[in-house]
Every structure is written in C-alpha cells, then in structure tokens.
C-alpha cells in the first residue's frame, strides 16, 4: 500500500503576506469591478513587489525546505 502526500507548505509565508497586503492597499482586492481594474497598474505593482521583496520569497523557500511534514499513521482493527 502506497500513500502519497503532497508537499506541505509551512504557514510562514511573508512574501505572500506582503503581496496580499499591497494588493489590498492599492485597491486590487477580491470582487473589484472590471471597469475599475487597471491591469497596467496591477502589473507595475507586481513587478515592484518582485524586485523589492524577492528575498522574502527565497526565505519562504528555505523555510519550506527545512521543515518536513510529520506524518503519523495509525491502523485500527
């Protein structure tokens, strides 16, 4: 019997937190109307975040690589 469990991403995700916060701050949240959404401004914001906070993305990758998923298997009758 083989059991495969996918990768476990640790809860520590500061890069994603920063991206989410900046999207919210600049008004690119959930449920935004299509006529108010400026794709060019959104792309510029994404590029700016990638350039300034790439070190947080690398930190997330390191944390995910260090922590291994702990699995306990218990089989009852």
mmCIF file of the N, C-alpha and C atoms, coordinates in Angstrom:
data_MODEL
# 
_entry.id   MODEL 
# 
loop_
_atom_site.group_PDB 
_atom_site.id 
_atom_site.type_symbol 
_atom_site.label_atom_id 
_atom_site.label_alt_id 
_atom_site.label_comp_id 
_atom_site.label_asym_id 
_atom_site.label_entity_id 
_atom_site.label_seq_id 
_atom_site.pdbx_PDB_ins_code 
_atom_site.Cartn_x 
_atom_site.Cartn_y 
_atom_site.Cartn_z 
_atom_site.occupancy 
_atom_site.B_iso_or_equiv 
_atom_site.pdbx_formal_charge 
_atom_site.auth_seq_id 
_atom_site.auth_comp_id 
_atom_site.auth_asym_id 
_atom_site.auth_atom_id 
_atom_site.pdbx_PDB_model_num 
ATOM 1   N N  . UNK A 1 1  ? 0.841   -1.172 0.000   1.00 0.00 ? 1  UNK A N  1 
ATOM 2   C CA . UNK A 1 1  ? 0.000   0.000  0.000   1.00 0.00 ? 1  UNK A CA 1 
ATOM 3   C C  . UNK A 1 1  ? 0.894   1.245  0.000   1.00 0.00 ? 1  UNK A C  1 
ATOM 4   N N  . UNK A 1 2  ? 0.719   2.093  -0.980  1.00 0.00 ? 2  UNK A N  1 
ATOM 5   C CA . UNK A 1 2  ? 1.483   3.335  -1.061  1.00 0.00 ? 2  UNK A CA 1 
ATOM 6   C C  . UNK A 1 2  ? 0.560   4.501  -0.761  1.00 0.00 ? 2  UNK A C  1 
ATOM 7   N N  . UNK A 1 3  ? 1.052   5.390  0.049   1.00 0.00 ? 3  UNK A N  1 
ATOM 8   C CA . UNK A 1 3  ? 0.308   6.596  0.372   1.00 0.00 ? 3  UNK A CA 1 
ATOM 9   C C  . UNK A 1 3  ? 1.183   7.776  -0.022  1.00 0.00 ? 3  UNK A C  1 
ATOM 10  N N  . UNK A 1 4  ? 0.648   8.650  -0.839  1.00 0.00 ? 4  UNK A N  1 
ATOM 11  C CA . UNK A 1 4  ? 1.407   9.829  -1.245  1.00 0.00 ? 4  UNK A CA 1 
ATOM 12  C C  . UNK A 1 4  ? 0.729   11.060 -0.673  1.00 0.00 ? 4  UNK A C  1 
ATOM 13  N N  . UNK A 1 5  ? 1.506   11.832 0.006   1.00 0.00 ? 5  UNK A N  1 
ATOM 14  C CA . UNK A 1 5  ? 1.009   13.110 0.500   1.00 0.00 ? 5  UNK A CA 1 
ATOM 15  C C  . UNK A 1 5  ? 1.831   14.204 -0.169  1.00 0.00 ? 5  UNK A C  1 
ATOM 16  N N  . UNK A 1 6  ? 1.152   15.166 -0.686  1.00 0.00 ? 6  UNK A N  1 
ATOM 17  C CA . UNK A 1 6  ? 1.805   16.245 -1.411  1.00 0.00 ? 6  UNK A CA 1 
ATOM 18  C C  . UNK A 1 6  ? 2.673   17.113 -0.519  1.00 0.00 ? 6  UNK A C  1 
ATOM 19  N N  . UNK A 1 7  ? 3.313   18.088 -1.111  1.00 0.00 ? 7  UNK A N  1 
ATOM 20  C CA . UNK A 1 7  ? 4.208   18.953 -0.336  1.00 0.00 ? 7  UNK A CA 1 
ATOM 21  C C  . UNK A 1 7  ? 3.428   19.765 0.689   1.00 0.00 ? 7  UNK A C  1 
ATOM 22  N N  . UNK A 1 8  ? 4.036   19.948 1.812   1.00 0.00 ? 8  UNK A N  1 
ATOM 23  C CA . UNK A 1 8  ? 3.439   20.744 2.877   1.00 0.00 ? 8  UNK A CA 1 
ATOM 24  C C  . UNK A 1 8  ? 4.151   22.089 2.906   1.00 0.00 ? 8  UNK A C  1 
ATOM 25  N N  . UNK A 1 9  ? 3.406   23.127 2.707   1.00 0.00 ? 9  UNK A N  1 
ATOM 26  C CA . UNK A 1 9  ? 3.987   24.460 2.757   1.00 0.00 ? 9  UNK A CA 1 
ATOM 27  C C  . UNK A 1 9  ? 3.732   25.037 4.138   1.00 0.00 ? 9  UNK A C  1 
ATOM 28  N N  . UNK A 1 10 ? 4.781   25.443 4.774   1.00 0.00 ? 10 UNK A N  1 
ATOM 29  C CA . UNK A 1 10 ? 4.721   25.948 6.136   1.00 0.00 ? 10 UNK A CA 1 
ATOM 30  C C  . UNK A 1 10 ? 3.837   27.197 6.185   1.00 0.00 ? 10 UNK A C  1 
ATOM 31  N N  . UNK A 1 11 ? 3.279   27.480 7.327   1.00 0.00 ? 11 UNK A N  1 
ATOM 32  C CA . UNK A 1 11 ? 2.405   28.640 7.490   1.00 0.00 ? 11 UNK A CA 1 
ATOM 33  C C  . UNK A 1 11 ? 3.175   29.953 7.348   1.00 0.00 ? 11 UNK A C  1 
ATOM 34  N N  . UNK A 1 12 ? 4.476   29.921 7.499   1.00 0.00 ? 12 UNK A N  1 
ATOM 35  C CA . UNK A 1 12 ? 5.303   31.129 7.434   1.00 0.00 ? 12 UNK A CA 1 
ATOM 36  C C  . UNK A 1 12 ? 5.485   31.534 5.975   1.00 0.00 ? 12 UNK A C  1 
ATOM 37  N N  . UNK A 1 13 ? 4.721   32.529 5.511   1.00 0.00 ? 13 UNK A N  1 
ATOM 38  C CA . UNK A 1 13 ? 4.766   32.956 4.118   1.00 0.00 ? 13 UNK A CA 1 
ATOM 39  C C  . UNK A 1 13 ? 4.758   34.481 4.018   1.00 0.00 ? 13 UNK A C  1 
ATOM 40  N N  . UNK A 1 14 ? 5.831   35.133 4.445   1.00 0.00 ? 14 UNK A N  1 
ATOM 41  C CA . UNK A 1 14 ? 5.828   36.601 4.464   1.00 0.00 ? 14 UNK A CA 1 
ATOM 42  C C  . UNK A 1 14 ? 5.733   37.229 3.084   1.00 0.00 ? 14 UNK A C  1 
ATOM 43  N N  . UNK A 1 15 ? 6.283   36.597 2.055   1.00 0.00 ? 15 UNK A N  1 
ATOM 44  C CA . UNK A 1 15 ? 6.193   37.161 0.704   1.00 0.00 ? 15 UNK A CA 1 
ATOM 45  C C  . UNK A 1 15 ? 4.741   37.227 0.256   1.00 0.00 ? 15 UNK A C  1 
ATOM 46  N N  . UNK A 1 16 ? 3.999   36.170 0.502   1.00 0.00 ? 16 UNK A N  1 
ATOM 47  C CA . UNK A 1 16 ? 2.583   36.158 0.133   1.00 0.00 ? 16 UNK A CA 1 
ATOM 48  C C  . UNK A 1 16 ? 1.790   37.147 0.973   1.00 0.00 ? 16 UNK A C  1 
ATOM 49  N N  . UNK A 1 17 ? 2.180   37.313 2.242   1.00 0.00 ? 17 UNK A N  1 
ATOM 50  C CA . UNK A 1 17 ? 1.505   38.294 3.093   1.00 0.00 ? 17 UNK A CA 1 
ATOM 51  C C  . UNK A 1 17 ? 1.723   39.706 2.556   1.00 0.00 ? 17 UNK A C  1 
ATOM 52  N N  . UNK A 1 18 ? 2.944   40.016 2.165   1.00 0.00 ? 18 UNK A N  1 
ATOM 53  C CA . UNK A 1 18 ? 3.254   41.357 1.645   1.00 0.00 ? 18 UNK A CA 1 
ATOM 54  C C  . UNK A 1 18 ? 2.491   41.605 0.345   1.00 0.00 ? 18 UNK A C  1 
ATOM 55  N N  . UNK A 1 19 ? 2.480   40.608 -0.547  1.00 0.00 ? 19 UNK A N  1 
ATOM 56  C CA . UNK A 1 19 ? 1.747   40.773 -1.805  1.00 0.00 ? 19 UNK A CA 1 
ATOM 57  C C  . UNK A 1 19 ? 0.256   40.991 -1.559  1.00 0.00 ? 19 UNK A C  1 
ATOM 58  N N  . UNK A 1 20 ? -0.317  40.221 -0.662  1.00 0.00 ? 20 UNK A N  1 
ATOM 59  C CA . UNK A 1 20 ? -1.745  40.365 -0.364  1.00 0.00 ? 20 UNK A CA 1 
ATOM 60  C C  . UNK A 1 20 ? -2.044  41.728 0.243   1.00 0.00 ? 20 UNK A C  1 
ATOM 61  N N  . UNK A 1 21 ? -1.188  42.153 1.163   1.00 0.00 ? 21 UNK A N  1 
ATOM 62  C CA . UNK A 1 21 ? -1.404  43.439 1.795   1.00 0.00 ? 21 UNK A CA 1 
ATOM 63  C C  . UNK A 1 21 ? -1.299  44.572 0.776   1.00 0.00 ? 21 UNK A C  1 
ATOM 64  N N  . UNK A 1 22 ? -0.310  44.539 -0.103  1.00 0.00 ? 22 UNK A N  1 
ATOM 65  C CA . UNK A 1 22 ? -0.157  45.599 -1.098  1.00 0.00 ? 22 UNK A CA 1 
ATOM 66  C C  . UNK A 1 22 ? -1.307  45.598 -2.102  1.00 0.00 ? 22 UNK A C  1 
ATOM 67  N N  . UNK A 1 23 ? -1.787  44.412 -2.475  1.00 0.00 ? 23 UNK A N  1 
ATOM 68  C CA . UNK A 1 23 ? -2.961  44.359 -3.363  1.00 0.00 ? 23 UNK A CA 1 
ATOM 69  C C  . UNK A 1 23 ? -4.154  45.024 -2.694  1.00 0.00 ? 23 UNK A C  1 
ATOM 70  N N  . UNK A 1 24 ? -4.343  44.726 -1.415  1.00 0.00 ? 24 UNK A N  1 
ATOM 71  C CA . UNK A 1 24 ? -5.458  45.333 -0.689  1.00 0.00 ? 24 UNK A CA 1 
ATOM 72  C C  . UNK A 1 24 ? -5.260  46.849 -0.579  1.00 0.00 ? 24 UNK A C  1 
ATOM 73  N N  . UNK A 1 25 ? -4.039  47.269 -0.231  1.00 0.00 ? 25 UNK A N  1 
ATOM 74  C CA . UNK A 1 25 ? -3.744  48.686 -0.028  1.00 0.00 ? 25 UNK A CA 1 
ATOM 75  C C  . UNK A 1 25 ? -4.009  49.506 -1.295  1.00 0.00 ? 25 UNK A C  1 
ATOM 76  N N  . UNK A 1 26 ? -3.633  48.955 -2.431  1.00 0.00 ? 26 UNK A N  1 
ATOM 77  C CA . UNK A 1 26 ? -3.813  49.688 -3.684  1.00 0.00 ? 26 UNK A CA 1 
ATOM 78  C C  . UNK A 1 26 ? -5.145  49.405 -4.355  1.00 0.00 ? 26 UNK A C  1 
ATOM 79  N N  . UNK A 1 27 ? -6.043  48.700 -3.700  1.00 0.00 ? 27 UNK A N  1 
ATOM 80  C CA . UNK A 1 27 ? -7.391  48.521 -4.203  1.00 0.00 ? 27 UNK A CA 1 
ATOM 81  C C  . UNK A 1 27 ? -7.577  47.382 -5.181  1.00 0.00 ? 27 UNK A C  1 
ATOM 82  N N  . UNK A 1 28 ? -6.697  46.400 -5.168  1.00 0.00 ? 28 UNK A N  1 
ATOM 83  C CA . UNK A 1 28 ? -6.833  45.255 -6.058  1.00 0.00 ? 28 UNK A CA 1 
ATOM 84  C C  . UNK A 1 28 ? -7.343  44.046 -5.278  1.00 0.00 ? 28 UNK A C  1 
ATOM 85  N N  . UNK A 1 29 ? -8.359  44.258 -4.483  1.00 0.00 ? 29 UNK A N  1 
ATOM 86  C CA . UNK A 1 29 ? -8.887  43.187 -3.653  1.00 0.00 ? 29 UNK A CA 1 
ATOM 87  C C  . UNK A 1 29 ? -9.860  42.294 -4.394  1.00 0.00 ? 29 UNK A C  1 
ATOM 88  N N  . UNK A 1 30 ? -10.445 41.380 -3.660  1.00 0.00 ? 30 UNK A N  1 
ATOM 89  C CA . UNK A 1 30 ? -11.440 40.469 -4.218  1.00 0.00 ? 30 UNK A CA 1 
ATOM 90  C C  . UNK A 1 30 ? -12.700 41.250 -4.572  1.00 0.00 ? 30 UNK A C  1 
ATOM 91  N N  . UNK A 1 31 ? -13.344 40.857 -5.635  1.00 0.00 ? 31 UNK A N  1 
ATOM 92  C CA . UNK A 1 31 ? -14.622 41.438 -6.010  1.00 0.00 ? 31 UNK A CA 1 
ATOM 93  C C  . UNK A 1 31 ? -14.536 42.819 -6.628  1.00 0.00 ? 31 UNK A C  1 
ATOM 94  N N  . UNK A 1 32 ? -13.377 43.197 -7.112  1.00 0.00 ? 32 UNK A N  1 
ATOM 95  C CA . UNK A 1 32 ? -13.244 44.513 -7.738  1.00 0.00 ? 32 UNK A CA 1 
ATOM 96  C C  . UNK A 1 32 ? -13.931 44.507 -9.105  1.00 0.00 ? 32 UNK A C  1 
ATOM 97  N N  . UNK A 1 33 ? -14.616 45.572 -9.410  1.00 0.00 ? 33 UNK A N  1 
ATOM 98  C CA . UNK A 1 33 ? -15.343 45.666 -10.679 1.00 0.00 ? 33 UNK A CA 1 
ATOM 99  C C  . UNK A 1 33 ? -14.361 45.724 -11.841 1.00 0.00 ? 33 UNK A C  1 
ATOM 100 N N  . UNK A 1 34 ? -14.726 45.099 -12.948 1.00 0.00 ? 34 UNK A N  1 
ATOM 101 C CA . UNK A 1 34 ? -13.840 45.015 -14.114 1.00 0.00 ? 34 UNK A CA 1 
ATOM 102 C C  . UNK A 1 34 ? -13.520 46.396 -14.681 1.00 0.00 ? 34 UNK A C  1 
ATOM 103 N N  . UNK A 1 35 ? -14.465 47.332 -14.622 1.00 0.00 ? 35 UNK A N  1 
ATOM 104 C CA . UNK A 1 35 ? -14.207 48.662 -15.183 1.00 0.00 ? 35 UNK A CA 1 
ATOM 105 C C  . UNK A 1 35 ? -13.262 49.487 -14.310 1.00 0.00 ? 35 UNK A C  1 
ATOM 106 N N  . UNK A 1 36 ? -13.123 49.127 -13.033 1.00 0.00 ? 36 UNK A N  1 
ATOM 107 C CA . UNK A 1 36 ? -12.216 49.851 -12.144 1.00 0.00 ? 36 UNK A CA 1 
ATOM 108 C C  . UNK A 1 36 ? -10.831 49.221 -12.078 1.00 0.00 ? 36 UNK A C  1 
ATOM 109 N N  . UNK A 1 37 ? -10.675 48.041 -12.636 1.00 0.00 ? 37 UNK A N  1 
ATOM 110 C CA . UNK A 1 37 ? -9.411  47.311 -12.545 1.00 0.00 ? 37 UNK A CA 1 
ATOM 111 C C  . UNK A 1 37 ? -8.454  47.794 -13.630 1.00 0.00 ? 37 UNK A C  1 
ATOM 112 N N  . UNK A 1 38 ? -7.315  48.320 -13.231 1.00 0.00 ? 38 UNK A N  1 
ATOM 113 C CA . UNK A 1 38 ? -6.301  48.804 -14.166 1.00 0.00 ? 38 UNK A CA 1 
ATOM 114 C C  . UNK A 1 38 ? -5.176  47.772 -14.234 1.00 0.00 ? 38 UNK A C  1 
ATOM 115 N N  . UNK A 1 39 ? -5.175  46.971 -15.309 1.00 0.00 ? 39 UNK A N  1 
ATOM 116 C CA . UNK A 1 39 ? -4.215  45.878 -15.428 1.00 0.00 ? 39 UNK A CA 1 
ATOM 117 C C  . UNK A 1 39 ? -2.778  46.382 -15.504 1.00 0.00 ? 39 UNK A C  1 
ATOM 118 N N  . UNK A 1 40 ? -2.561  47.492 -16.151 1.00 0.00 ? 40 UNK A N  1 
ATOM 119 C CA . UNK A 1 40 ? -1.206  48.034 -16.268 1.00 0.00 ? 40 UNK A CA 1 
ATOM 120 C C  . UNK A 1 40 ? -0.658  48.414 -14.886 1.00 0.00 ? 40 UNK A C  1 
ATOM 121 N N  . UNK A 1 41 ? -1.490  49.062 -14.086 1.00 0.00 ? 41 UNK A N  1 
ATOM 122 C CA . UNK A 1 41 ? -1.065  49.456 -12.742 1.00 0.00 ? 41 UNK A CA 1 
ATOM 123 C C  . UNK A 1 41 ? -0.829  48.217 -11.876 1.00 0.00 ? 41 UNK A C  1 
ATOM 124 N N  . UNK A 1 42 ? -1.662  47.212 -12.054 1.00 0.00 ? 42 UNK A N  1 
ATOM 125 C CA . UNK A 1 42 ? -1.500  45.963 -11.301 1.00 0.00 ? 42 UNK A CA 1 
ATOM 126 C C  . UNK A 1 42 ? -0.194  45.281 -11.678 1.00 0.00 ? 42 UNK A C  1 
ATOM 127 N N  . UNK A 1 43 ? 0.135   45.217 -12.968 1.00 0.00 ? 43 UNK A N  1 
ATOM 128 C CA . UNK A 1 43 ? 1.387   44.614 -13.416 1.00 0.00 ? 43 UNK A CA 1 
ATOM 129 C C  . UNK A 1 43 ? 2.597   45.372 -12.877 1.00 0.00 ? 43 UNK A C  1 
ATOM 130 N N  . UNK A 1 44 ? 2.508   46.698 -12.852 1.00 0.00 ? 44 UNK A N  1 
ATOM 131 C CA . UNK A 1 44 ? 3.597   47.500 -12.293 1.00 0.00 ? 44 UNK A CA 1 
ATOM 132 C C  . UNK A 1 44 ? 3.789   47.209 -10.803 1.00 0.00 ? 44 UNK A C  1 
ATOM 133 N N  . UNK A 1 45 ? 2.675   47.065 -10.084 1.00 0.00 ? 45 UNK A N  1 
ATOM 134 C CA . UNK A 1 45 ? 2.761   46.740 -8.664  1.00 0.00 ? 45 UNK A CA 1 
ATOM 135 C C  . UNK A 1 45 ? 3.379   45.366 -8.453  1.00 0.00 ? 45 UNK A C  1 
ATOM 136 N N  . UNK A 1 46 ? 2.977   44.382 -9.246  1.00 0.00 ? 46 UNK A N  1 
ATOM 137 C CA . UNK A 1 46 ? 3.542   43.032 -9.142  1.00 0.00 ? 46 UNK A CA 1 
ATOM 138 C C  . UNK A 1 46 ? 5.043   43.050 -9.419  1.00 0.00 ? 46 UNK A C  1 
ATOM 139 N N  . UNK A 1 47 ? 5.463   43.790 -10.432 1.00 0.00 ? 47 UNK A N  1 
ATOM 140 C CA . UNK A 1 47 ? 6.886   43.884 -10.758 1.00 0.00 ? 47 UNK A CA 1 
ATOM 141 C C  . UNK A 1 47 ? 7.655   44.541 -9.619  1.00 0.00 ? 47 UNK A C  1 
ATOM 142 N N  . UNK A 1 48 ? 7.099   45.606 -9.057  1.00 0.00 ? 48 UNK A N  1 
ATOM 143 C CA . UNK A 1 48 ? 7.745   46.306 -7.956  1.00 0.00 ? 48 UNK A CA 1 
ATOM 144 C C  . UNK A 1 48 ? 7.910   45.380 -6.747  1.00 0.00 ? 48 UNK A C  1 
ATOM 145 N N  . UNK A 1 49 ? 6.869   44.606 -6.437  1.00 0.00 ? 49 UNK A N  1 
ATOM 146 C CA . UNK A 1 49 ? 6.931   43.681 -5.299  1.00 0.00 ? 49 UNK A CA 1 
ATOM 147 C C  . UNK A 1 49 ? 7.983   42.612 -5.551  1.00 0.00 ? 49 UNK A C  1 
ATOM 148 N N  . UNK A 1 50 ? 8.027   42.049 -6.765  1.00 0.00 ? 50 UNK A N  1 
ATOM 149 C CA . UNK A 1 50 ? 9.027   41.015 -7.079  1.00 0.00 ? 50 UNK A CA 1 
ATOM 150 C C  . UNK A 1 50 ? 10.442  41.552 -6.938  1.00 0.00 ? 50 UNK A C  1 
ATOM 151 N N  . UNK A 1 51 ? 10.670  42.791 -7.382  1.00 0.00 ? 51 UNK A N  1 
ATOM 152 C CA . UNK A 1 51 ? 12.016  43.373 -7.302  1.00 0.00 ? 51 UNK A CA 1 
ATOM 153 C C  . UNK A 1 51 ? 12.427  43.665 -5.867  1.00 0.00 ? 51 UNK A C  1 
ATOM 154 N N  . UNK A 1 52 ? 11.529  44.219 -5.063  1.00 0.00 ? 52 UNK A N  1 
ATOM 155 C CA . UNK A 1 52 ? 11.874  44.660 -3.716  1.00 0.00 ? 52 UNK A CA 1 
ATOM 156 C C  . UNK A 1 52 ? 11.845  43.543 -2.676  1.00 0.00 ? 52 UNK A C  1 
ATOM 157 N N  . UNK A 1 53 ? 10.991  42.546 -2.886  1.00 0.00 ? 53 UNK A N  1 
ATOM 158 C CA . UNK A 1 53 ? 10.773  41.540 -1.848  1.00 0.00 ? 53 UNK A CA 1 
ATOM 159 C C  . UNK A 1 53 ? 11.129  40.130 -2.298  1.00 0.00 ? 53 UNK A C  1 
ATOM 160 N N  . UNK A 1 54 ? 12.015  39.992 -3.259  1.00 0.00 ? 54 UNK A N  1 
ATOM 161 C CA . UNK A 1 54 ? 12.404  38.656 -3.721  1.00 0.00 ? 54 UNK A CA 1 
ATOM 162 C C  . UNK A 1 54 ? 13.125  37.890 -2.609  1.00 0.00 ? 54 UNK A C  1 
ATOM 163 N N  . UNK A 1 55 ? 13.788  38.605 -1.717  1.00 0.00 ? 55 UNK A N  1 
ATOM 164 C CA . UNK A 1 55 ? 14.468  37.939 -0.606  1.00 0.00 ? 55 UNK A CA 1 
ATOM 165 C C  . UNK A 1 55 ? 13.471  37.241 0.316   1.00 0.00 ? 55 UNK A C  1 
ATOM 166 N N  . UNK A 1 56 ? 12.253  37.789 0.442   1.00 0.00 ? 56 UNK A N  1 
ATOM 167 C CA . UNK A 1 56 ? 11.236  37.113 1.242   1.00 0.00 ? 56 UNK A CA 1 
ATOM 168 C C  . UNK A 1 56 ? 10.785  35.817 0.577   1.00 0.00 ? 56 UNK A C  1 
ATOM 169 N N  . UNK A 1 57 ? 10.728  35.829 -0.741  1.00 0.00 ? 57 UNK A N  1 
ATOM 170 C CA . UNK A 1 57 ? 10.355  34.621 -1.481  1.00 0.00 ? 57 UNK A CA 1 
ATOM 171 C C  . UNK A 1 57 ? 11.411  33.530 -1.270  1.00 0.00 ? 57 UNK A C  1 
ATOM 172 N N  . UNK A 1 58 ? 12.681  33.912 -1.305  1.00 0.00 ? 58 UNK A N  1 
ATOM 173 C CA . UNK A 1 58 ? 13.752  32.944 -1.047  1.00 0.00 ? 58 UNK A CA 1 
ATOM 174 C C  . UNK A 1 58 ? 13.702  32.439 0.393   1.00 0.00 ? 58 UNK A C  1 
ATOM 175 N N  . UNK A 1 59 ? 13.379  33.321 1.330   1.00 0.00 ? 59 UNK A N  1 
ATOM 176 C CA . UNK A 1 59 ? 13.243  32.918 2.723   1.00 0.00 ? 59 UNK A CA 1 
ATOM 177 C C  . UNK A 1 59 ? 12.121  31.895 2.893   1.00 0.00 ? 59 UNK A C  1 
ATOM 178 N N  . UNK A 1 60 ? 10.995  32.124 2.232   1.00 0.00 ? 60 UNK A N  1 
ATOM 179 C CA . UNK A 1 60 ? 9.893   31.158 2.267   1.00 0.00 ? 60 UNK A CA 1 
ATOM 180 C C  . UNK A 1 60 ? 10.330  29.800 1.748   1.00 0.00 ? 60 UNK A C  1 
ATOM 181 N N  . UNK A 1 61 ? 11.053  29.800 0.625   1.00 0.00 ? 61 UNK A N  1 
ATOM 182 C CA . UNK A 1 61 ? 11.533  28.543 0.059   1.00 0.00 ? 61 UNK A CA 1 
ATOM 183 C C  . UNK A 1 61 ? 12.461  27.808 1.007   1.00 0.00 ? 61 UNK A C  1 
ATOM 184 N N  . UNK A 1 62 ? 13.309  28.561 1.702   1.00 0.00 ? 62 UNK A N  1 
ATOM 185 C CA . UNK A 1 62 ? 14.214  27.936 2.660   1.00 0.00 ? 62 UNK A CA 1 
ATOM 186 C C  . UNK A 1 62 ? 13.443  27.330 3.825   1.00 0.00 ? 62 UNK A C  1 
ATOM 187 N N  . UNK A 1 63 ? 12.474  28.062 4.357   1.00 0.00 ? 63 UNK A N  1 
ATOM 188 C CA . UNK A 1 63 ? 11.680  27.547 5.480   1.00 0.00 ? 63 UNK A CA 1 
ATOM 189 C C  . UNK A 1 63 ? 10.945  26.280 5.061   1.00 0.00 ? 63 UNK A C  1 
ATOM 190 N N  . UNK A 1 64 ? 10.370  26.277 3.863   1.00 0.00 ? 64 UNK A N  1 
ATOM 191 C CA . UNK A 1 64 ? 9.664   25.087 3.370   1.00 0.00 ? 64 UNK A CA 1 
ATOM 192 C C  . UNK A 1 64 ? 10.610  23.904 3.204   1.00 0.00 ? 64 UNK A C  1 
ATOM 193 N N  . UNK A 1 65 ? 11.857  24.159 2.806   1.00 0.00 ? 65 UNK A N  1 
ATOM 194 C CA . UNK A 1 65 ? 12.798  23.060 2.610   1.00 0.00 ? 65 UNK A CA 1 
ATOM 195 C C  . UNK A 1 65 ? 13.317  22.494 3.934   1.00 0.00 ? 65 UNK A C  1 
ATOM 196 N N  . UNK A 1 66 ? 13.354  23.310 4.979   1.00 0.00 ? 66 UNK A N  1 
ATOM 197 C CA . UNK A 1 66 ? 13.867  22.872 6.273   1.00 0.00 ? 66 UNK A CA 1 
ATOM 198 C C  . UNK A 1 66 ? 12.835  22.040 7.032   1.00 0.00 ? 66 UNK A C  1 
ATOM 199 N N  . UNK A 1 67 ? 11.595  22.474 6.984   1.00 0.00 ? 67 UNK A N  1 
ATOM 200 C CA . UNK A 1 67 ? 10.547  21.774 7.725   1.00 0.00 ? 67 UNK A CA 1 
ATOM 201 C C  . UNK A 1 67 ? 9.979   20.634 6.898   1.00 0.00 ? 67 UNK A C  1 
ATOM 202 N N  . UNK A 1 68 ? 9.971   19.461 7.490   1.00 0.00 ? 68 UNK A N  1 
ATOM 203 C CA . UNK A 1 68 ? 9.397   18.293 6.825   1.00 0.00 ? 68 UNK A CA 1 
ATOM 204 C C  . UNK A 1 68 ? 8.032   18.006 7.444   1.00 0.00 ? 68 UNK A C  1 
ATOM 205 N N  . UNK A 1 69 ? 7.143   17.520 6.627   1.00 0.00 ? 69 UNK A N  1 
ATOM 206 C CA . UNK A 1 69 ? 5.817   17.165 7.112   1.00 0.00 ? 69 UNK A CA 1 
ATOM 207 C C  . UNK A 1 69 ? 5.920   15.948 8.016   1.00 0.00 ? 69 UNK A C  1 
ATOM 208 N N  . UNK A 1 70 ? 5.318   16.039 9.169   1.00 0.00 ? 70 UNK A N  1 
ATOM 209 C CA . UNK A 1 70 ? 5.313   14.921 10.108  1.00 0.00 ? 70 UNK A CA 1 
ATOM 210 C C  . UNK A 1 70 ? 4.026   14.133 9.885   1.00 0.00 ? 70 UNK A C  1 
ATOM 211 N N  . UNK A 1 71 ? 4.187   12.855 9.649   1.00 0.00 ? 71 UNK A N  1 
ATOM 212 C CA . UNK A 1 71 ? 3.035   12.007 9.354   1.00 0.00 ? 71 UNK A CA 1 
ATOM 213 C C  . UNK A 1 71 ? 2.972   10.886 10.381  1.00 0.00 ? 71 UNK A C  1 
ATOM 214 N N  . UNK A 1 72 ? 1.816   10.720 10.974  1.00 0.00 ? 72 UNK A N  1 
ATOM 215 C CA . UNK A 1 72 ? 1.581   9.613  11.884  1.00 0.00 ? 72 UNK A CA 1 
ATOM 216 C C  . UNK A 1 72 ? 0.495   8.739  11.253  1.00 0.00 ? 72 UNK A C  1 
ATOM 217 N N  . UNK A 1 73 ? 0.753   7.470  11.177  1.00 0.00 ? 73 UNK A N  1 
ATOM 218 C CA . UNK A 1 73 ? -0.217  6.525  10.615  1.00 0.00 ? 73 UNK A CA 1 
ATOM 219 C C  . UNK A 1 73 ? -0.631  5.567  11.720  1.00 0.00 ? 73 UNK A C  1 
ATOM 220 N N  . UNK A 1 74 ? -1.921  5.440  11.871  1.00 0.00 ? 74 UNK A N  1 
ATOM 221 C CA . UNK A 1 74 ? -2.453  4.534  12.880  1.00 0.00 ? 74 UNK A CA 1 
ATOM 222 C C  . UNK A 1 74 ? -3.504  3.665  12.202  1.00 0.00 ? 74 UNK A C  1 
ATOM 223 N N  . UNK A 1 75 ? -3.335  2.366  12.296  1.00 0.00 ? 75 UNK A N  1 
ATOM 224 C CA . UNK A 1 75 ? -4.280  1.438  11.689  1.00 0.00 ? 75 UNK A CA 1 
ATOM 225 C C  . UNK A 1 75 ? -4.952  0.647  12.810  1.00 0.00 ? 75 UNK A C  1 
ATOM 226 N N  . UNK A 1 76 ? -6.260  0.767  12.884  1.00 0.00 ? 76 UNK A N  1 
ATOM 227 C CA . UNK A 1 76 ? -7.034  0.042  13.879  1.00 0.00 ? 76 UNK A CA 1 
ATOM 228 C C  . UNK A 1 76 ? -7.652  -1.190 13.243  1.00 0.00 ? 76 UNK A C  1 
ATOM 229 N N  . UNK A 1 77 ? -8.067  -2.103 14.086  1.00 0.00 ? 77 UNK A N  1 
ATOM 230 C CA . UNK A 1 77 ? -8.719  -3.321 13.572  1.00 0.00 ? 77 UNK A CA 1 
ATOM 231 C C  . UNK A 1 77 ? -10.080 -3.015 13.019  1.00 0.00 ? 77 UNK A C  1 
# 
